[in-house]
Amino acid sequence: MPNFRGHSNAAQITRAFSIMLILVVLVTGATISVVVGYRLTRNRMEDAETLLKSLKRSIIDDEPDWNQWNLNSPIDTKDTFVKVRTKMPKRPHQTFYSKHTKRFLRAKQYKLPFGPDIRYIDGYGIFYRSGTESKYIYYETWTSLDNVLHIFRLILLDLVLVLILCGSLGYLVVVWLARRLNQPLADLTSAAKKINHAESLSYREALPVPANPVEVHDLGTEINQLLQSLNEQALRDHQFVSDASHELRTPLTAIRGHISLIKRRGDQHPEIIPKSLKFIDNESERMQKMVESLLRLSRMDHVSIEMNYVDVNQIVQDTIDNYQPNISQPIHADMATKVMMATVNTDSLQQILIALLNNANKYSPADAPITVTTSMVHGAPTIQIADLGAGISDDDKAHIFERFYRVDQARSQKIPGTGLGLAIVERLVHLNQAEISVTDHQPHGTSFNIKLSVNHSEKTSE
């Protein structure tokens, strides 16, 4: 059952629809009441006018035929009172009253705000007064509006009943609909709470994604993608901590072992001191490089670089010229065109090239050439760095850009390095909005391929 507290979506939807339903019923009922009441009142007024016309037709030779009118009147006068007053010249004034009119006119009258001709008569109710004068005769009628009020009261009673019925049914329907619409969100919330309060996580947790409504489906999908990204990052962090601990623990243990050896046997065997100090120096230097590489990778998670549209061939040639004196293998440059433009950061591209050249230097024979090729591949500027080393197995290719991963651990122990070089390369490539892949180099060896971007964007940030 979803949470139905005052600030929940279900509660807010219920309140909004209930208020809207009540307003619709009230406005509709009030409109009907006003229109019906107005029409009924107008009908009674028209009856009064018809009565006056009938009275006028009853005049014969300037004399009202009162008895004849009473017999032939088309109007039911049981709730209507009539007064006719004559002022004939040279004749006595006369006043005619319908039945009970004299007593009616003696009752106390109260003016009502609906109009000067609508009054409340004490003991009789509300009446409409209509009067007109024709020659020497004045006609006055009083028409009861009680039947109008009775119908109006019935309409109001029906309105209240309809309001209660529609309000109750509408509230139940809205509650059911709100809970149904809110259920997917409640399920997401419940699943998120279970994940948040779980004692142990497998880092494969995901929220249930409903098919409907579309908004909740999209929200669940986006949250699951976020969870997947966070889980992958958490796994990488755990693996990184484990690998870093292992990589740092090994040289620290060796250093402490040599220090202990010097303490125990240094006085009696001074010849072991230079050897142990050299080992400590080498291991501490390797640890220093490892820590610097880790800090460098950490800074790359929140770095921004300037990118410019530059000639890649010139950067490649300058890097080869500067790096060639540091290694024994010859570096051959193969450039299909004199100029190859791409959008990159010059400094980071040089770092990528130096790291890959250094990797080729460590894992290939001393006299085996390293080839650097630049070309356009499917419309994209591409740099290929190939060596003639032992190569990388297909299983290892999927992991070589991971931190501390080294191909052939037994052989790699004899090759200097921290296991972070290719991880740094992969991060720099990503910052340059480029792609890197590794393939076999025929007849043997490894080829790293960097596919650069040709977009003219000036800056990218992470």
DRENDO-1510 file (C-alpha; in Angstrom, 1 decimal, always signed):
<recs>
REC; n; res; u; v; w
REC; 1; MET; +0.0; +0.0; +0.0 .
REC; 2; PRO; +1.5; +3.4; -1.0 .
REC; 3; ASN; +2.2; +6.1; +1.5 .
REC; 4; PHE; -0.9; +8.3; +1.7 .
REC; 5; ARG; +0.5; +11.0; +3.9 .
REC; 6; GLY; -0.5; +14.7; +3.4 .
REC; 7; HIS; +2.4; +15.6; +1.2 .
REC; 8; SER; +2.5; +12.4; -0.9 .
REC; 9; ASN; +1.6; +12.6; -4.6 .
REC; 10; ALA; -1.5; +10.5; -4.0 .
REC; 11; ALA; -2.7; +12.9; -1.3 .
REC; 12; GLN; -2.1; +16.0; -3.4 .
REC; 13; ILE; -3.8; +14.4; -6.4 .
REC; 14; THR; -6.8; +13.5; -4.3 .
REC; 15; ARG; -7.1; +16.9; -2.8 .
REC; 16; ALA; -6.7; +18.7; -6.2 .
REC; 17; PHE; -9.3; +16.5; -8.0 .
REC; 18; SER; -11.7; +16.6; -5.0 .
REC; 19; ILE; -11.6; +20.4; -4.9 .
REC; 20; MET; -12.0; +20.6; -8.7 .
REC; 21; LEU; -14.9; +18.1; -8.6 .
REC; 22; ILE; -16.7; +20.1; -5.8 .
REC; 23; LEU; -16.1; +23.4; -7.6 .
REC; 24; VAL; -17.5; +21.9; -10.9 .
REC; 25; VAL; -20.6; +20.6; -9.1 .
REC; 26; LEU; -21.1; +23.9; -7.2 .
REC; 27; VAL; -20.7; +26.1; -10.3 .
REC; 28; THR; -22.9; +23.8; -12.3 .
REC; 29; GLY; -25.6; +23.7; -9.6 .
REC; 30; ALA; -25.4; +27.5; -9.0 .
REC; 31; THR; -25.7; +28.2; -12.7 .
REC; 32; ILE; -28.7; +25.8; -13.1 .
REC; 33; SER; -30.3; +27.4; -10.0 .
REC; 34; VAL; -29.9; +30.9; -11.2 .
REC; 35; VAL; -31.1; +30.1; -14.7 .
REC; 36; VAL; -34.1; +28.1; -13.6 .
REC; 37; GLY; -35.0; +30.6; -10.9 .
REC; 38; TYR; -34.7; +33.5; -13.3 .
REC; 39; ARG; -36.9; +31.7; -16.0 .
REC; 40; LEU; -39.5; +30.7; -13.4 .
REC; 41; THR; -39.6; +34.3; -12.1 .
REC; 42; ARG; -39.9; +35.7; -15.6 .
REC; 43; ASN; -42.8; +33.3; -16.3 .
REC; 44; ARG; -44.7; +34.5; -13.2 .
REC; 45; MET; -44.0; +38.1; -14.3 .
REC; 46; GLU; -45.4; +37.3; -17.7 .
REC; 47; ASP; -48.4; +35.8; -16.1 .
REC; 48; ALA; -49.0; +39.0; -14.2 .
REC; 49; GLU; -48.7; +41.0; -17.5 .
REC; 50; THR; -51.2; +38.6; -19.1 .
REC; 51; LEU; -53.5; +39.2; -16.2 .
REC; 52; LEU; -53.3; +43.0; -16.7 .
REC; 53; LYS; -54.1; +42.6; -20.4 .
REC; 54; SER; -57.1; +40.5; -19.6 .
REC; 55; LEU; -58.3; +43.2; -17.2 .
REC; 56; LYS; -58.0; +45.8; -19.8 .
REC; 57; ARG; -60.1; +43.8; -22.3 .
REC; 58; SER; -62.8; +43.6; -19.7 .
REC; 59; ILE; -63.6; +47.4; -20.0 .
REC; 60; ILE; -66.9; +48.0; -21.8 .
REC; 61; ASP; -67.9; +51.7; -22.4 .
REC; 62; ASP; -65.2; +52.8; -19.9 .
REC; 63; GLU; -66.8; +50.6; -17.3 .
REC; 64; PRO; -65.0; +47.5; -15.9 .
REC; 65; ASP; -67.1; +44.4; -16.3 .
REC; 66; TRP; -65.8; +42.9; -13.1 .
REC; 67; ASN; -68.2; +40.0; -12.7 .
REC; 68; GLN; -67.7; +39.0; -16.4 .
REC; 69; TRP; -63.9; +39.1; -15.9 .
REC; 70; ASN; -64.1; +36.9; -12.8 .
REC; 71; LEU; -66.0; +34.3; -14.8 .
REC; 72; ASN; -63.9; +34.3; -18.0 .
REC; 73; SER; -60.3; +35.1; -16.7 .
REC; 74; PRO; -57.7; +32.8; -18.2 .
REC; 75; ILE; -55.6; +33.2; -15.1 .
REC; 76; ASP; -55.8; +31.0; -12.0 .
REC; 77; THR; -56.2; +33.7; -9.4 .
REC; 78; LYS; -56.1; +31.6; -6.3 .
REC; 79; ASP; -52.5; +32.8; -5.6 .
REC; 80; THR; -53.0; +36.2; -7.3 .
REC; 81; PHE; -54.6; +39.2; -5.9 .
REC; 82; VAL; -56.2; +42.0; -8.1 .
REC; 83; LYS; -57.2; +45.6; -7.3 .
REC; 84; VAL; -58.9; +47.8; -9.9 .
REC; 85; ARG; -59.6; +51.5; -9.1 .
REC; 86; THR; -61.6; +53.8; -11.4 .
REC; 87; LYS; -61.5; +57.6; -11.5 .
REC; 88; MET; -64.2; +58.4; -14.1 .
REC; 89; PRO; -65.0; +62.1; -14.5 .
REC; 90; LYS; -68.3; +63.2; -13.0 .
REC; 91; ARG; -68.7; +59.8; -11.5 .
REC; 92; PRO; -68.0; +58.4; -8.1 .
REC; 93; HIS; -64.7; +56.6; -7.7 .
REC; 94; GLN; -64.9; +52.8; -7.5 .
REC; 95; THR; -62.5; +50.1; -6.3 .
REC; 96; PHE; -62.8; +46.4; -7.1 .
REC; 97; TYR; -61.0; +43.7; -5.3 .
REC; 98; SER; -60.6; +40.0; -6.1 .
REC; 99; LYS; -61.4; +37.5; -3.3 .
REC; 100; HIS; -59.4; +38.1; -0.1 .
REC; 101; THR; -57.5; +41.0; -1.6 .
REC; 102; LYS; -58.5; +43.5; +1.0 .
REC; 103; ARG; -57.2; +41.4; +3.8 .
REC; 104; PHE; -54.0; +40.7; +1.8 .
REC; 105; LEU; -53.3; +44.4; +1.3 .
REC; 106; ARG; -53.8; +45.1; +5.0 .
REC; 107; ALA; -50.8; +42.7; +5.8 .
REC; 108; LYS; -47.4; +44.2; +6.6 .
REC; 109; GLN; -45.1; +44.5; +3.6 .
REC; 110; TYR; -41.3; +44.3; +3.4 .
REC; 111; LYS; -39.2; +45.5; +0.5 .
REC; 112; LEU; -36.6; +43.0; -0.8 .
REC; 113; PRO; -33.3; +43.7; -2.4 .
REC; 114; PHE; -34.2; +41.8; -5.6 .
REC; 115; GLY; -36.2; +44.8; -6.9 .
REC; 116; PRO; -38.8; +47.4; -5.9 .
REC; 117; ASP; -41.7; +45.3; -7.2 .
REC; 118; ILE; -40.8; +42.2; -5.2 .
REC; 119; ARG; -41.9; +42.2; -1.6 .
REC; 120; TYR; -42.4; +39.9; +1.3 .
REC; 121; ILE; -46.0; +40.0; +2.6 .
REC; 122; ASP; -46.3; +38.9; +6.2 .
REC; 123; GLY; -48.3; +35.7; +6.4 .
REC; 124; TYR; -48.5; +35.3; +2.6 .
REC; 125; GLY; -44.9; +35.0; +1.3 .
REC; 126; ILE; -43.1; +36.7; -1.5 .
REC; 127; PHE; -45.1; +38.5; -4.2 .
REC; 128; TYR; -44.5; +40.3; -7.4 .
REC; 129; ARG; -46.4; +43.6; -7.7 .
REC; 130; SER; -47.4; +44.8; -11.2 .
REC; 131; GLY; -49.5; +47.9; -12.0 .
REC; 132; THR; -50.6; +49.9; -15.0 .
REC; 133; GLU; -53.1; +52.7; -15.7 .
REC; 134; SER; -55.4; +53.0; -18.8 .
REC; 135; LYS; -57.3; +56.2; -19.1 .
REC; 136; TYR; -59.2; +56.6; -15.9 .
REC; 137; ILE; -58.6; +53.1; -14.6 .
REC; 138; TYR; -55.7; +51.9; -12.5 .
REC; 139; TYR; -54.9; +48.1; -12.4 .
REC; 140; GLU; -52.8; +46.5; -9.7 .
REC; 141; THR; -51.9; +42.8; -9.4 .
REC; 142; TRP; -50.0; +40.8; -6.8 .
REC; 143; THR; -48.6; +37.5; -8.1 .
REC; 144; SER; -47.2; +34.9; -5.7 .
REC; 145; LEU; -43.6; +33.7; -6.2 .
REC; 146; ASP; -43.9; +30.8; -3.6 .
REC; 147; ASN; -44.0; +28.2; -6.3 .
REC; 148; VAL; -40.8; +29.6; -7.7 .
REC; 149; LEU; -39.2; +29.4; -4.2 .
REC; 150; HIS; -40.4; +25.9; -3.8 .
REC; 151; ILE; -38.8; +24.8; -7.0 .
REC; 152; PHE; -35.7; +26.7; -6.1 .
REC; 153; ARG; -35.5; +24.9; -2.7 .
REC; 154; LEU; -35.9; +21.5; -4.5 .
REC; 155; ILE; -33.1; +22.5; -6.9 .
REC; 156; LEU; -30.9; +23.4; -3.9 .
REC; 157; LEU; -31.7; +20.1; -2.1 .
REC; 158; ASP; -31.0; +18.2; -5.3 .
REC; 159; LEU; -27.7; +20.1; -5.6 .
REC; 160; VAL; -26.7; +19.2; -2.1 .
REC; 161; LEU; -27.6; +15.5; -2.7 .
REC; 162; VAL; -25.7; +15.5; -6.0 .
REC; 163; LEU; -22.7; +17.2; -4.4 .
REC; 164; ILE; -22.6; +14.7; -1.6 .
REC; 165; LEU; -23.0; +11.7; -3.9 .
REC; 166; CYS; -20.6; +12.9; -6.6 .
REC; 167; GLY; -18.1; +14.1; -4.0 .
REC; 168; SER; -18.1; +10.7; -2.2 .
REC; 169; LEU; -17.9; +8.7; -5.4 .
REC; 170; GLY; -15.4; +11.1; -6.9 .
REC; 171; TYR; -13.3; +11.0; -3.8 .
REC; 172; LEU; -13.2; +7.2; -3.9 .
REC; 173; VAL; -12.4; +7.1; -7.6 .
REC; 174; VAL; -9.7; +9.7; -7.2 .
REC; 175; VAL; -8.2; +7.9; -4.2 .
REC; 176; TRP; -8.1; +4.7; -6.2 .
REC; 177; LEU; -6.7; +6.4; -9.3 .
REC; 178; ALA; -4.1; +8.3; -7.2 .
REC; 179; ARG; -2.9; +5.2; -5.5 .
REC; 180; ARG; -2.7; +3.3; -8.8 .
REC; 181; LEU; -0.7; +6.1; -10.3 .
REC; 182; ASN; +1.4; +6.5; -7.2 .
REC; 183; GLN; +2.1; +2.7; -6.8 .
REC; 184; PRO; +5.0; +2.6; -9.3 .
REC; 185; LEU; +6.7; +5.5; -7.4 .
REC; 186; ALA; +6.0; +3.8; -4.1 .
REC; 187; ASP; +7.5; +0.5; -5.4 .
REC; 188; LEU; +10.6; +2.5; -6.6 .
REC; 189; THR; +10.9; +4.1; -3.1 .
REC; 190; SER; +10.5; +0.8; -1.3 .
REC; 191; ALA; +13.1; -0.9; -3.5 .
REC; 192; ALA; +15.5; +2.0; -3.0 .
REC; 193; LYS; +15.0; +1.8; +0.8 .
REC; 194; LYS; +15.8; -1.9; +0.7 .
REC; 195; ILE; +19.0; -1.3; -1.3 .
REC; 196; ASN; +20.0; +1.6; +1.0 .
REC; 197; HIS; +19.5; -0.3; +4.2 .
REC; 198; ALA; +20.9; -3.7; +2.9 .
REC; 199; GLU; +23.6; -5.1; +5.1 .
REC; 200; SER; +25.6; -6.2; +2.1 .
REC; 201; LEU; +25.6; -5.2; -1.5 .
REC; 202; SER; +26.4; -7.2; -4.6 .
REC; 203; TYR; +26.8; -4.0; -6.7 .
REC; 204; ARG; +24.3; -5.5; -9.2 .
REC; 205; GLU; +21.2; -4.0; -7.5 .
REC; 206; ALA; +18.5; -2.5; -9.7 .
REC; 207; LEU; +15.1; -0.9; -9.2 .
REC; 208; PRO; +11.9; -2.5; -10.6 .
REC; 209; VAL; +11.0; -0.5; -13.8 .
REC; 210; PRO; +7.2; -0.4; -14.4 .
REC; 211; ALA; +5.9; -0.4; -18.0 .
REC; 212; ASN; +3.5; +2.4; -17.2 .
REC; 213; PRO; +3.3; +5.3; -16.7 .
REC; 214; VAL; +5.9; +6.4; -19.1 .
REC; 215; GLU; +7.4; +9.1; -16.8 .
REC; 216; VAL; +7.9; +6.6; -14.0 .
REC; 217; HIS; +9.3; +4.0; -16.5 .
REC; 218; ASP; +11.8; +6.6; -17.8 .
REC; 219; LEU; +12.7; +7.7; -14.2 .
REC; 220; GLY; +13.3; +4.0; -13.2 .
REC; 221; THR; +15.4; +3.5; -16.3 .
REC; 222; GLU; +17.6; +6.5; -15.6 .
REC; 223; ILE; +18.0; +5.6; -11.9 .
REC; 224; ASN; +19.0; +2.1; -12.9 .
REC; 225; GLN; +21.6; +3.5; -15.3 .
REC; 226; LEU; +22.9; +5.8; -12.5 .
REC; 227; LEU; +23.0; +2.8; -10.1 .
REC; 228; GLN; +24.9; +0.8; -12.7 .
REC; 229; SER; +27.4; +3.6; -13.2 .
REC; 230; LEU; +27.8; +4.0; -9.4 .
REC; 231; ASN; +28.1; +0.2; -8.9 .
REC; 232; GLU; +30.8; +0.0; -11.6 .
REC; 233; GLN; +32.6; +2.9; -10.1 .
REC; 234; ALA; +32.4; +1.3; -6.6 .
REC; 235; LEU; +33.7; -2.0; -8.0 .
REC; 236; ARG; +36.6; -0.1; -9.7 .
REC; 237; ASP; +37.3; +1.8; -6.5 .
REC; 238; HIS; +37.3; -1.4; -4.5 .
REC; 239; GLN; +39.6; -3.1; -7.0 .
REC; 240; PHE; +41.8; -0.1; -7.1 .
REC; 241; VAL; +42.2; +0.0; -3.3 .
REC; 242; SER; +42.9; -3.7; -3.3 .
REC; 243; ASP; +45.4; -3.5; -6.1 .
REC; 244; ALA; +47.1; -0.3; -4.7 .
REC; 245; SER; +47.4; -2.0; -1.3 .
REC; 246; HIS; +48.9; -5.1; -2.9 .
REC; 247; GLU; +51.3; -3.1; -5.1 .
REC; 248; LEU; +52.4; -0.8; -2.2 .
REC; 249; ARG; +52.6; -3.6; +0.4 .
REC; 250; THR; +55.1; -5.6; -1.7 .
REC; 251; PRO; +57.9; -2.9; -1.9 .
REC; 252; LEU; +57.2; -1.8; +1.7 .
REC; 253; THR; +57.7; -5.4; +2.9 .
REC; 254; ALA; +60.9; -5.7; +0.9 .
REC; 255; ILE; +62.2; -2.4; +2.2 .
REC; 256; ARG; +61.4; -3.3; +5.8 .
REC; 257; GLY; +63.1; -6.7; +5.3 .
REC; 258; HIS; +66.3; -5.1; +4.1 .
REC; 259; ILE; +66.2; -2.5; +6.9 .
REC; 260; SER; +65.8; -5.4; +9.4 .
REC; 261; LEU; +68.7; -7.2; +7.6 .
REC; 262; ILE; +71.0; -4.2; +8.0 .
REC; 263; LYS; +70.1; -3.9; +11.7 .
REC; 264; ARG; +70.7; -7.5; +12.4 .
REC; 265; ARG; +73.8; -8.2; +10.3 .
REC; 266; GLY; +75.1; -4.8; +9.2 .
REC; 267; ASP; +77.8; -4.6; +11.9 .
REC; 268; GLN; +79.1; -8.1; +11.2 .
REC; 269; HIS; +78.7; -8.1; +7.4 .
REC; 270; PRO; +79.1; -4.5; +6.2 .
REC; 271; GLU; +79.3; -5.7; +2.6 .
REC; 272; ILE; +75.4; -6.2; +2.5 .
REC; 273; ILE; +74.7; -2.6; +3.3 .
REC; 274; PRO; +75.4; -1.1; -0.2 .
REC; 275; LYS; +73.3; -3.8; -1.8 .
REC; 276; SER; +70.4; -3.3; +0.6 .
REC; 277; LEU; +70.6; +0.5; +0.3 .
REC; 278; LYS; +70.5; +0.2; -3.5 .
REC; 279; PHE; +67.5; -2.1; -3.3 .
REC; 280; ILE; +65.7; +0.3; -0.9 .
REC; 281; ASP; +66.5; +3.2; -3.2 .
REC; 282; ASN; +65.1; +1.4; -6.2 .
REC; 283; GLU; +61.9; +0.3; -4.4 .
REC; 284; SER; +61.3; +3.7; -2.9 .
REC; 285; GLU; +61.7; +5.3; -6.3 .
REC; 286; ARG; +59.2; +2.9; -7.8 .
REC; 287; MET; +56.8; +3.7; -5.0 .
REC; 288; GLN; +57.3; +7.4; -5.6 .
REC; 289; LYS; +56.5; +7.0; -9.3 .
REC; 290; MET; +53.4; +4.8; -8.4 .
REC; 291; VAL; +52.1; +7.5; -5.9 .
REC; 292; GLU; +52.7; +10.3; -8.5 .
REC; 293; SER; +50.8; +8.2; -11.1 .
REC; 294; LEU; +47.9; +7.6; -8.7 .
REC; 295; LEU; +47.7; +11.3; -7.9 .
REC; 296; ARG; +47.8; +12.1; -11.6 .
REC; 297; LEU; +45.0; +9.7; -12.3 .
REC; 298; SER; +43.0; +11.1; -9.4 .
REC; 299; ARG; +43.4; +14.7; -10.7 .
REC; 300; MET; +42.2; +13.6; -14.2 .
REC; 301; ASP; +38.7; +12.8; -12.8 .
REC; 302; HIS; +38.1; +16.5; -12.4 .
REC; 303; VAL; +40.2; +18.2; -15.1 .
REC; 304; SER; +39.4; +20.4; -18.1 .
REC; 305; ILE; +41.7; +20.7; -21.1 .
REC; 306; GLU; +42.0; +23.2; -23.9 .
REC; 307; MET; +41.6; +21.7; -27.3 .
REC; 308; ASN; +42.7; +23.2; -30.6 .
REC; 309; TYR; +42.6; +22.4; -34.3 .
REC; 310; VAL; +46.2; +21.5; -35.0 .
REC; 311; ASP; +48.4; +19.5; -37.3 .
REC; 312; VAL; +48.8; +16.0; -35.8 .
REC; 313; ASN; +51.7; +15.1; -38.0 .
REC; 314; GLN; +53.8; +17.9; -36.6 .
REC; 315; ILE; +53.1; +16.8; -33.0 .
REC; 316; VAL; +54.0; +13.2; -33.8 .
REC; 317; GLN; +57.2; +14.2; -35.6 .
REC; 318; ASP; +58.3; +16.5; -32.7 .
REC; 319; THR; +57.6; +13.8; -30.1 .
REC; 320; ILE; +59.6; +11.1; -32.0 .
REC; 321; ASP; +62.5; +13.5; -32.4 .
REC; 322; ASN; +62.6; +14.2; -28.7 .
REC; 323; TYR; +62.0; +10.6; -27.6 .
REC; 324; GLN; +64.3; +8.8; -30.0 .
REC; 325; PRO; +67.6; +9.5; -28.0 .
REC; 326; ASN; +66.1; +7.8; -25.0 .
REC; 327; ILE; +65.6; +4.3; -26.4 .
REC; 328; SER; +67.6; +1.8; -28.4 .
REC; 329; GLN; +64.9; +0.8; -30.9 .
REC; 330; PRO; +64.6; +2.8; -34.1 .
REC; 331; ILE; +61.4; +4.7; -34.5 .
REC; 332; HIS; +60.0; +4.9; -38.0 .
REC; 333; ALA; +57.5; +7.5; -38.9 .
REC; 334; ASP; +55.0; +6.8; -41.8 .
REC; 335; MET; +52.8; +9.7; -42.6 .
REC; 336; ALA; +50.4; +9.3; -45.5 .
REC; 337; THR; +49.9; +13.1; -45.9 .
REC; 338; LYS; +52.1; +16.1; -45.0 .
REC; 339; VAL; +49.3; +17.7; -43.0 .
REC; 340; MET; +46.6; +15.9; -40.9 .
REC; 341; MET; +44.4; +18.2; -38.9 .
REC; 342; ALA; +42.5; +17.2; -35.7 .
REC; 343; THR; +41.1; +18.7; -32.6 .
REC; 344; VAL; +43.3; +17.8; -29.6 .
REC; 345; ASN; +45.2; +19.1; -26.7 .
REC; 346; THR; +48.9; +19.2; -27.8 .
REC; 347; ASP; +50.4; +18.5; -24.4 .
REC; 348; SER; +48.2; +15.5; -23.6 .
REC; 349; LEU; +48.6; +14.0; -27.1 .
REC; 350; GLN; +52.4; +14.2; -26.6 .
REC; 351; GLN; +52.0; +12.4; -23.2 .
REC; 352; ILE; +49.9; +9.7; -24.9 .
REC; 353; LEU; +52.6; +9.2; -27.6 .
REC; 354; ILE; +55.4; +9.1; -25.1 .
REC; 355; ALA; +53.6; +6.6; -22.8 .
REC; 356; LEU; +52.9; +4.3; -25.8 .
REC; 357; LEU; +56.4; +4.6; -27.1 .
REC; 358; ASN; +57.8; +3.8; -23.7 .
REC; 359; ASN; +55.5; +0.8; -23.5 .
REC; 360; ALA; +56.7; -0.5; -26.9 .
REC; 361; ASN; +60.3; +0.1; -25.8 .
REC; 362; LYS; +59.8; -2.1; -22.7 .
REC; 363; TYR; +58.0; -5.0; -24.3 .
REC; 364; SER; +59.9; -5.4; -27.6 .
REC; 365; PRO; +63.5; -6.5; -28.5 .
REC; 366; ALA; +66.3; -3.9; -28.3 .
REC; 367; ASP; +66.8; -3.8; -32.1 .
REC; 368; ALA; +63.2; -4.2; -33.2 .
REC; 369; PRO; +61.9; -1.1; -34.9 .
REC; 370; ILE; +58.8; +0.8; -33.6 .
REC; 371; THR; +56.5; +2.2; -36.3 .
REC; 372; VAL; +54.3; +5.3; -35.9 .
REC; 373; THR; +51.8; +5.7; -38.7 .
REC; 374; THR; +49.4; +8.6; -39.2 .
REC; 375; SER; +46.5; +8.3; -41.7 .
REC; 376; MET; +42.8; +9.0; -42.3 .
REC; 377; VAL; +40.7; +5.9; -41.5 .
REC; 378; HIS; +37.0; +6.2; -42.4 .
REC; 379; GLY; +37.3; +10.0; -42.4 .
REC; 380; ALA; +38.9; +10.2; -38.9 .
REC; 381; PRO; +42.6; +11.1; -38.2 .
REC; 382; THR; +44.2; +8.0; -36.8 .
REC; 383; ILE; +47.6; +7.3; -35.1 .
REC; 384; GLN; +49.0; +3.8; -35.0 .
REC; 385; ILE; +52.0; +2.8; -32.8 .
REC; 386; ALA; +53.2; -0.7; -33.5 .
REC; 387; ASP; +56.0; -2.8; -32.1 .
REC; 388; LEU; +57.5; -6.3; -32.8 .
REC; 389; GLY; +57.3; -7.6; -29.2 .
REC; 390; ALA; +55.7; -10.7; -27.9 .
REC; 391; GLY; +52.2; -9.4; -28.4 .
REC; 392; ILE; +49.1; -9.4; -26.1 .
REC; 393; SER; +46.7; -12.3; -25.8 .
REC; 394; ASP; +43.0; -11.8; -26.6 .
REC; 395; ASP; +42.1; -12.3; -22.9 .
REC; 396; ASP; +44.6; -9.7; -21.8 .
REC; 397; LYS; +43.4; -7.1; -24.4 .
REC; 398; ALA; +40.2; -6.5; -22.5 .
REC; 399; HIS; +42.1; -5.6; -19.3 .
REC; 400; ILE; +45.3; -3.8; -20.3 .
REC; 401; PHE; +43.8; -0.3; -19.6 .
REC; 402; GLU; +42.9; -1.3; -16.1 .
REC; 403; ARG; +44.9; +0.1; -13.2 .
REC; 404; PHE; +47.8; -2.1; -12.1 .
REC; 405; TYR; +47.0; -4.7; -14.7 .
REC; 406; ARG; +50.2; -6.1; -16.3 .
REC; 407; VAL; +50.5; -8.8; -19.0 .
REC; 408; ASP; +52.4; -11.9; -18.0 .
REC; 409; GLN; +52.9; -11.1; -14.4 .
REC; 410; ALA; +56.0; -13.3; -14.1 .
REC; 411; ARG; +57.8; -11.6; -17.0 .
REC; 412; SER; +56.5; -8.2; -16.0 .
REC; 413; GLN; +58.2; -8.3; -12.6 .
REC; 414; LYS; +61.5; -8.0; -14.5 .
REC; 415; ILE; +60.3; -5.0; -16.5 .
REC; 416; PRO; +60.2; -1.7; -14.6 .
REC; 417; GLY; +56.8; +0.0; -14.4 .
REC; 418; THR; +53.8; +0.7; -12.1 .
REC; 419; GLY; +51.0; -0.8; -14.1 .
REC; 420; LEU; +49.4; +2.6; -14.4 .
REC; 421; GLY; +50.8; +3.9; -17.7 .
REC; 422; LEU; +48.1; +2.5; -20.0 .
REC; 423; ALA; +45.4; +3.6; -17.5 .
REC; 424; ILE; +46.7; +7.1; -17.8 .
REC; 425; VAL; +46.8; +6.8; -21.6 .
REC; 426; GLU; +43.2; +5.7; -21.7 .
REC; 427; ARG; +42.1; +8.6; -19.5 .
REC; 428; LEU; +44.0; +11.2; -21.6 .
REC; 429; VAL; +42.5; +9.7; -24.8 .
REC; 430; HIS; +39.0; +10.1; -23.3 .
REC; 431; LEU; +39.7; +13.7; -22.3 .
REC; 432; ASN; +40.6; +14.4; -25.9 .
REC; 433; GLN; +37.3; +13.0; -27.1 .
REC; 434; ALA; +39.2; +10.3; -28.9 .
REC; 435; GLU; +39.1; +6.4; -29.0 .
REC; 436; ILE; +41.9; +3.9; -28.4 .
REC; 437; SER; +42.0; +0.2; -29.3 .
REC; 438; VAL; +44.7; -2.5; -29.4 .
REC; 439; THR; +45.2; -5.1; -32.1 .
REC; 440; ASP; +47.8; -7.6; -33.1 .
REC; 441; HIS; +50.6; -6.4; -35.3 .
REC; 442; GLN; +51.7; -8.8; -38.1 .
REC; 443; PRO; +53.8; -10.9; -38.1 .
REC; 444; HIS; +53.9; -10.4; -34.4 .
REC; 445; GLY; +53.8; -7.6; -31.8 .
REC; 446; THR; +51.1; -5.1; -30.7 .
REC; 447; SER; +49.5; -2.2; -32.4 .
REC; 448; PHE; +47.8; +0.7; -30.4 .
REC; 449; ASN; +45.4; +2.7; -32.6 .
REC; 450; ILE; +44.2; +6.2; -31.6 .
REC; 451; LYS; +41.2; +7.6; -33.4 .
REC; 452; LEU; +41.1; +11.4; -33.0 .
REC; 453; SER; +38.2; +13.9; -33.2 .
REC; 454; VAL; +37.8; +16.4; -36.0 .
REC; 455; ASN; +35.2; +18.6; -34.2 .
REC; 456; HIS; +36.2; +22.2; -33.8 .
REC; 457; SER; +35.2; +22.5; -30.2 .
REC; 458; GLU; +37.7; +24.5; -28.2 .
REC; 459; LYS; +37.3; +23.1; -24.7 .
REC; 460; THR; +36.1; +19.9; -23.0 .
REC; 461; SER; +35.7; +19.3; -19.2 .
REC; 462; GLU; +35.1; +16.3; -17.0 .
</recs>
